[in-house]
Each structure stands twice: as C-alpha cells, then as structure tokens.
Amino acid sequence: MVLLRYKYYQELLRNAHLIRNKMKIRALSVLIIIFVFVLSSSGQITLGPKIGLNLSRLSANLDEVTTSIKEEGKSGFQIGAFARVGGKTYLQPELLYSVRGGSYSYSDAAGKLVTGSYDFNSIDIPVLVGYKIINVPFLNMRIFAGPIISFKTKETSKFTIDGIEQTFERNNLSSANWGANIGAGIDFLMFTFDVRYELGVKNISGETGESLKNNIFNISLGWKIL
C-alpha cells in the first residue's frame, strides 16, 4: 500500500512538472512572437523555417567517484523557425525542437566498468544578436552570439554496470537548461547557413555528486520565406 501511494504521488509530481514546462514554453513563445511583431514595425524582418544537425556531448564531472572519465558524443537533429529583425546589426530569436544527448564511462573503485548514456529532446529558444561583416545584395556574412534556454520534453537514460544494463525513462535531468551560443553564418539569395557552438552553462544532472553540462556543435540550413 505504501509503495502504491509513493508511485501515485510520484506520478502526480511528474504530471505537474510537465504541465509547468508546457506553460513556460507557451508563454515564452507568445512573448517572442509579440516581440518580433513589435520590432518589425520599425525595421527589416526576415522569417523562415530551418533544419539542422546536432553533434552533442555531455561534459561530465564525477569528482566524488573518479576523475578519469571517457566522454562520447551523439548526433541528433534540430527543426524549427527563426525570425531576424534589423539591418547590419540584427536580433534573431528562434523556436526549435532538438534531439540531443551524450554518454560517459569510467571504472569504479571495484574495477567495474560503468557507463551512463542520456538521450533527451527539448524545446530550444535561442535569442541571438548578430552583425553582418559583409552585406551586399544576394550575399552576406554574419557573426552572432546570445543566450539559449531549453525545456526538456523527453528523456531516456541507460546505465550499464559490469555488463548489466538498465534502460528507463525518468526525470533525472533538469527540466530547464541555460547555455550560450556563438557562431557565424552566410546568407545567399533566400538560403541561410549557420555554424554555431552551444556551451552548456547549467549543471543539468539531478544526481548528487554528478555534474553534466550539454555542449553542442550545430550546422543548420534555413529558408527565408519573408
């Protein structure tokens, strides 16, 4: 009976957690839309969809367990839309759906191989400030930087200890993550090509004594429909 009650309360907490995340995402999306339309009245605006490749890695720190950690990256994708407001100096908010993750491995005190692997999906909202180094008709070259906030929508964790594997879905990682983007891009005709690096700022692990930060190298292609 106690176990059933515990599972029931855990499910209630999980549902409340998901509802809060959805409300935050909707509120931020509405604010971005309002912000873009307000700025569009006083400057040039560009809108369009985009798709990209994520090469992500978890930077792991397990000082309480070991200092010798092997990290491995994972590939994923990104899809969404962007808005660009301004001229030579511009503001570019985006709304993206991303698949990311990473894994690490180490040997514990008993010599057993321990591996941890995370796959998670998120709604990403970067807000970039950019500058066009070259700005001529049909072509421009840009540099940009800015913060990004991510809201986790799904997580799958896999752990292996001495060959024994466990795979499960749980809320082990933080529901929200902050990071910083820096990159460069080229626009040619109606196409926009970006290369950027996302540096994870926040520890997203929910485990005591474990620090995980998600870093991503991203390549994307967009289409300016407006």
C-alpha positions as CSV (number, residue, x, y, z in Angstrom):
1,M,0.0,0.0,0.0
2,V,2.8,2.4,0.9
3,L,4.6,1.6,-2.4
4,L,1.4,2.3,-4.4
5,R,0.9,5.6,-2.7
6,Y,4.5,6.5,-3.4
7,K,4.1,5.7,-7.1
8,Y,0.9,7.7,-7.2
9,Y,2.5,10.8,-5.7
10,Q,5.5,10.4,-8.0
11,E,3.2,10.3,-11.0
12,L,1.3,13.4,-9.7
13,L,4.6,15.3,-9.4
14,R,5.7,14.2,-12.8
15,N,2.4,15.4,-14.4
16,A,2.7,18.7,-12.6
17,H,6.3,19.1,-13.8
18,L,5.2,18.5,-17.4
19,I,2.3,21.0,-17.1
20,R,4.7,23.7,-15.8
21,N,7.1,23.1,-18.6
22,K,4.3,23.4,-21.3
23,M,3.1,26.6,-19.7
24,K,6.6,28.1,-19.7
25,I,7.1,27.1,-23.4
26,R,3.8,28.6,-24.5
27,A,4.4,31.8,-22.5
28,L,7.9,32.3,-23.9
29,S,6.7,31.5,-27.5
30,V,3.9,34.2,-27.2
31,L,6.4,36.7,-25.9
32,I,8.8,36.0,-28.8
33,I,6.0,36.4,-31.3
34,I,4.9,39.7,-29.8
35,F,8.5,40.9,-29.6
36,V,9.1,40.2,-33.2
37,F,6.0,41.9,-34.5
38,V,6.7,45.0,-32.4
39,L,10.2,45.3,-33.8
40,S,9.0,44.5,-37.3
41,S,7.1,47.8,-37.4
42,S,10.4,49.7,-37.1
43,G,12.8,47.7,-39.1
44,Q,13.5,45.0,-41.7
45,I,12.2,41.5,-40.7
46,T,13.0,38.0,-42.1
47,L,11.1,34.8,-41.2
48,G,11.6,31.2,-42.2
49,P,11.9,27.6,-41.3
50,K,15.2,25.8,-40.6
51,I,16.6,22.4,-40.1
52,G,20.0,21.3,-38.7
53,L,22.4,18.6,-37.4
54,N,23.3,18.4,-33.7
55,L,26.6,16.9,-32.6
56,S,26.3,16.9,-28.8
57,R,28.4,15.9,-25.9
58,L,27.9,15.7,-22.2
59,S,30.8,17.2,-20.2
60,A,30.8,15.0,-17.1
61,N,32.4,15.7,-13.7
62,L,32.3,12.9,-11.1
63,D,34.9,14.1,-8.6
64,E,33.4,12.1,-5.7
65,V,33.7,8.9,-7.8
66,T,36.5,9.3,-10.3
67,T,38.5,11.9,-12.2
68,S,39.1,9.6,-15.2
69,I,36.1,9.8,-17.4
70,K,35.7,9.0,-21.1
71,E,33.1,11.1,-22.9
72,E,31.4,10.2,-26.2
73,G,29.2,12.4,-28.3
74,K,25.8,11.7,-30.0
75,S,24.2,13.0,-33.2
76,G,20.7,14.4,-33.4
77,F,18.6,16.8,-35.4
78,Q,17.0,20.2,-35.0
79,I,14.0,21.7,-36.7
80,G,12.1,24.9,-36.2
81,A,11.8,28.5,-37.3
82,F,13.7,31.8,-37.0
83,A,12.9,35.5,-37.2
84,R,15.6,38.1,-37.9
85,V,14.9,41.8,-37.2
86,G,17.2,44.7,-38.1
87,G,19.8,45.6,-40.7
88,K,23.5,45.3,-40.4
89,T,23.1,44.7,-36.7
90,Y,20.2,42.4,-36.0
91,L,18.3,40.4,-33.4
92,Q,17.4,36.7,-34.2
93,P,15.1,34.8,-31.9
94,E,14.3,31.2,-32.8
95,L,12.0,28.4,-31.7
96,L,13.4,24.9,-32.2
97,Y,12.8,21.3,-31.4
98,S,16.1,19.5,-30.7
99,V,17.3,15.9,-30.2
100,R,20.5,15.8,-28.2
101,G,22.4,13.6,-25.7
102,G,25.7,12.1,-24.7
103,S,27.4,9.3,-22.8
104,Y,30.3,8.7,-20.5
105,S,32.2,5.8,-18.9
106,Y,34.6,5.1,-16.1
107,S,35.9,2.3,-13.9
108,D,34.6,2.4,-10.3
109,A,36.6,1.5,-7.1
110,A,36.0,-2.2,-7.6
111,G,37.3,-2.1,-11.2
112,K,33.8,-2.5,-12.8
113,L,33.1,-0.6,-16.0
114,V,30.3,1.9,-15.5
115,T,28.6,3.7,-18.5
116,G,25.9,6.3,-18.5
117,S,24.0,7.3,-21.6
118,Y,21.4,10.0,-22.0
119,D,19.1,10.8,-24.9
120,F,16.7,13.7,-24.5
121,N,14.5,16.0,-26.6
122,S,14.0,19.7,-25.9
123,I,12.3,22.9,-27.0
124,D,15.1,25.4,-27.5
125,I,14.7,29.2,-27.5
126,P,17.9,31.0,-28.5
127,V,18.0,34.8,-28.8
128,L,20.9,35.9,-30.9
129,V,22.5,39.3,-31.6
130,G,24.3,39.4,-34.9
131,Y,26.4,41.6,-37.1
132,K,26.8,41.4,-40.8
133,I,30.5,41.7,-41.7
134,I,29.8,41.6,-45.4
135,N,26.4,42.9,-46.5
136,V,25.9,43.1,-50.3
137,P,22.9,42.2,-52.5
138,F,22.2,38.5,-52.6
139,L,25.1,37.7,-50.1
140,N,26.1,38.5,-46.5
141,M,28.4,37.0,-43.9
142,R,27.5,37.2,-40.3
143,I,28.7,36.6,-36.7
144,F,26.4,36.2,-33.8
145,A,26.1,35.3,-30.1
146,G,23.5,35.1,-27.4
147,P,21.8,33.0,-24.7
148,I,19.6,29.9,-25.2
149,I,17.1,28.3,-22.8
150,S,16.0,24.7,-23.3
151,F,13.0,22.9,-21.9
152,K,13.3,19.1,-21.8
153,T,10.3,17.3,-23.2
154,K,11.5,13.6,-23.1
155,E,14.4,11.8,-21.5
156,T,15.8,8.2,-21.8
157,S,18.6,7.1,-19.6
158,K,20.7,3.9,-20.0
159,F,23.2,2.7,-17.4
160,T,25.5,-0.3,-17.6
161,I,27.4,-1.7,-14.6
162,D,29.8,-4.5,-15.3
163,G,27.7,-5.6,-18.3
164,I,24.3,-5.4,-16.6
165,E,22.1,-2.9,-18.5
166,Q,19.2,-0.8,-17.3
167,T,17.1,1.4,-19.6
168,F,14.3,3.6,-18.4
169,E,12.6,6.9,-18.8
170,R,12.8,9.3,-15.8
171,N,13.2,12.9,-14.7
172,N,16.9,12.6,-13.8
173,L,17.9,15.6,-15.8
174,S,16.9,19.2,-15.1
175,S,13.7,20.3,-16.8
176,A,15.3,23.6,-18.0
177,N,18.8,24.3,-19.2
178,W,20.7,27.5,-19.9
179,G,23.5,27.9,-22.4
180,A,25.4,30.3,-24.6
181,N,25.6,30.3,-28.4
182,I,28.4,31.7,-30.6
183,G,28.7,31.2,-34.3
184,A,28.9,32.5,-37.9
185,G,26.7,32.3,-40.9
186,I,26.3,33.0,-44.6
187,D,23.2,34.1,-46.5
188,F,22.9,33.6,-50.2
189,L,19.7,34.5,-52.0
190,M,16.9,33.0,-49.9
191,F,19.0,30.5,-48.1
192,T,20.8,31.0,-44.7
193,F,23.6,28.7,-43.5
194,D,24.8,28.8,-39.9
195,V,27.5,27.1,-37.9
196,R,27.4,27.5,-34.1
197,Y,28.6,26.1,-30.8
198,E,26.4,25.9,-27.8
199,L,28.2,25.9,-24.4
200,G,26.2,24.4,-21.6
201,V,26.3,26.7,-18.5
202,K,23.9,24.9,-16.1
203,N,24.5,21.6,-14.4
204,I,21.6,19.5,-15.7
205,S,22.2,16.4,-13.6
206,G,19.8,15.6,-10.8
207,E,22.2,13.1,-9.2
208,T,24.3,14.0,-6.1
209,G,28.0,14.3,-6.8
210,E,27.4,14.3,-10.6
211,S,27.8,17.3,-12.9
212,L,26.6,17.2,-16.5
213,K,26.7,20.1,-19.0
214,N,25.5,19.6,-22.5
215,N,27.7,21.1,-25.3
216,I,26.6,21.1,-28.9
217,F,28.1,21.8,-32.3
218,N,25.3,22.6,-34.7
219,I,25.1,23.1,-38.5
220,S,21.8,24.4,-39.9
221,L,20.2,25.4,-43.1
222,G,17.3,27.9,-43.3
223,W,15.0,29.3,-45.9
224,K,13.9,32.9,-45.8
225,I,10.3,33.0,-46.9
226,L,9.8,36.6,-45.9
